[in-house]
Amino acid sequence: AYGKVSVMFPMVASLWEVEEAKAMAFQVREELEREGIPMGHVDLGIMIETPAAAILSGELAEKVDFFSIGTNDLTQYTHAVSRELAIAEHYYRPASPAMKKLIAMVVDAARKADIPVTICGLAVGNAVNATQYLRLGLRSFSMSPQNLLTIKKALRDADAK
């Protein structure tokens, strides 16, 4: 009731999960209203961090208020490799052609549904990756504070080209 609130559901892989999560959220809203607790509008969104969610992003975009692309898990599940194993580092590629294709699908679905999309994860803190995400149509980036100035400069330089 006193500010903007958003709730984001993680690890979505199907439409029914979103429908069930939204039903639970509405049930909680009804309970709070019955108790006389004031509430404003709450945006409901999802993390796109599974290949299934990226592939279904067109349908999912019709059911939520926003997307956030989680590059850490999306990369791991797309390439079937743990990001924690040093010996598998070569296979963990957040800027691979497969990742670019999945991210482009999500951005396109969000644009068509007129919902905002953010990208987050360690990959966003890399200037090369961030500029590629900019070229794919992303305009909202979430990263660690220590990367902010470097990425801001890289994005500004890329946008000027």
C-alpha positions in Angstrom: 0.0 0.0 0.0 3.0 2.3 0.6 5.2 1.7 -2.4 6.0 -0.4 -5.5 6.3 -4.1 -4.7 7.3 -6.9 -7.2 7.5 -10.6 -6.6 9.7 -12.8 -8.8 9.3 -16.5 -9.1 12.6 -18.5 -9.7 13.4 -21.6 -11.7 10.3 -21.6 -13.9 10.2 -24.3 -16.5 6.5 -24.4 -17.5 3.3 -22.5 -17.8 1.5 -24.4 -15.1 4.1 -23.4 -12.6 3.4 -19.7 -13.3 -0.3 -20.2 -13.1 0.0 -22.1 -9.8 2.4 -19.4 -8.3 0.1 -16.7 -9.4 -2.9 -18.5 -7.8 -1.0 -18.7 -4.5 -0.1 -15.0 -4.7 -3.7 -14.1 -5.3 -4.8 -16.3 -2.4 -2.3 -14.5 -0.1 -3.7 -11.2 -1.3 -7.3 -12.3 -0.5 -6.2 -13.4 3.0 -4.5 -10.1 3.7 -7.6 -8.2 2.4 -9.8 -10.3 4.7 -7.5 -9.3 7.6 -7.8 -5.7 6.7 -4.2 -5.3 5.7 -3.9 -2.6 3.0 -2.2 -3.6 -0.2 -1.3 -1.9 -3.4 -0.6 -3.4 -6.8 2.0 -6.2 -6.8 3.8 -7.0 -10.1 4.4 -10.7 -10.5 7.4 -11.8 -12.7 9.7 -14.7 -13.3 13.3 -15.5 -13.6 14.2 -16.9 -17.0 17.0 -19.3 -15.9 16.0 -22.5 -17.6 16.1 -23.2 -21.3 12.5 -24.3 -21.1 11.4 -20.9 -19.8 13.4 -19.2 -22.6 11.7 -21.4 -25.2 8.3 -20.7 -23.7 8.9 -17.0 -23.1 6.3 -16.0 -25.7 3.6 -17.8 -23.8 5.0 -16.9 -20.3 5.1 -13.2 -21.2 1.3 -13.2 -21.5 1.1 -14.4 -17.9 3.5 -12.1 -16.0 4.4 -8.5 -15.5 8.1 -8.7 -16.1 11.1 -11.0 -16.8 14.6 -11.2 -15.4 17.1 -13.3 -17.3 19.4 -15.1 -14.9 22.6 -15.8 -16.9 24.3 -17.9 -14.3 21.7 -20.7 -14.2 20.6 -20.3 -17.8 24.2 -20.8 -19.0 24.7 -23.8 -16.7 21.5 -25.5 -17.8 21.9 -24.6 -21.5 25.4 -26.1 -21.7 24.8 -28.9 -19.2 27.9 -28.0 -17.2 28.4 -26.8 -13.6 29.8 -23.2 -13.3 31.5 -24.4 -10.1 33.9 -26.9 -11.7 37.2 -25.4 -12.8 37.8 -28.3 -15.2 34.5 -27.5 -17.0 35.2 -23.7 -17.3 35.8 -24.0 -21.0 32.2 -25.3 -21.5 30.5 -22.6 -19.4 30.0 -20.0 -22.0 27.4 -17.2 -21.3 28.1 -15.6 -24.7 27.7 -18.7 -26.8 25.5 -18.8 -29.9 22.9 -20.9 -28.0 22.8 -18.4 -25.1 22.5 -15.5 -27.6 19.6 -17.2 -29.3 17.8 -17.9 -26.0 18.3 -14.4 -24.8 17.1 -12.9 -28.1 13.9 -15.1 -27.8 13.2 -13.8 -24.3 13.8 -10.1 -25.3 11.6 -10.5 -28.4 8.8 -12.1 -26.3 9.0 -9.3 -23.7 8.9 -6.7 -26.4 5.8 -8.2 -28.0 4.0 -8.5 -24.7 5.2 -5.0 -23.7 6.7 -6.1 -20.4 10.1 -5.1 -19.0 13.1 -7.5 -19.1 16.3 -7.3 -17.0 19.4 -9.4 -17.3 21.5 -10.3 -14.3 24.3 -12.7 -13.3 28.0 -12.8 -13.4 28.1 -12.6 -17.2 26.6 -9.1 -17.1 29.8 -7.9 -15.3 31.8 -8.7 -18.3 32.0 -5.7 -20.8 32.0 -7.9 -23.9 29.0 -9.8 -22.7 27.1 -6.7 -21.6 27.6 -5.0 -25.0 26.4 -8.2 -26.7 23.3 -8.1 -24.5 22.8 -4.4 -25.4 22.9 -5.4 -29.1 20.3 -8.1 -28.4 17.9 -5.3 -27.2 18.4 -5.4 -23.4 18.4 -2.0 -21.6 18.2 -3.0 -18.0 21.3 -4.7 -16.4 21.8 -5.9 -12.8 25.4 -6.4 -11.7 27.8 -6.2 -8.8 28.6 -2.6 -7.8 32.3 -3.1 -8.5 31.5 -3.7 -12.2 29.2 -0.7 -12.6 31.6 1.9 -13.9 33.4 -0.4 -16.4 30.1 -1.7 -17.8 28.5 1.7 -17.9 31.4 3.0 -20.0 31.4 -0.1 -22.3 27.6 0.2 -22.8 27.9 4.0 -23.5 30.7 3.4 -26.0 28.8 0.5 -27.7 25.6 2.6 -27.9 27.5 5.4 -29.5 28.6 3.2 -32.4 
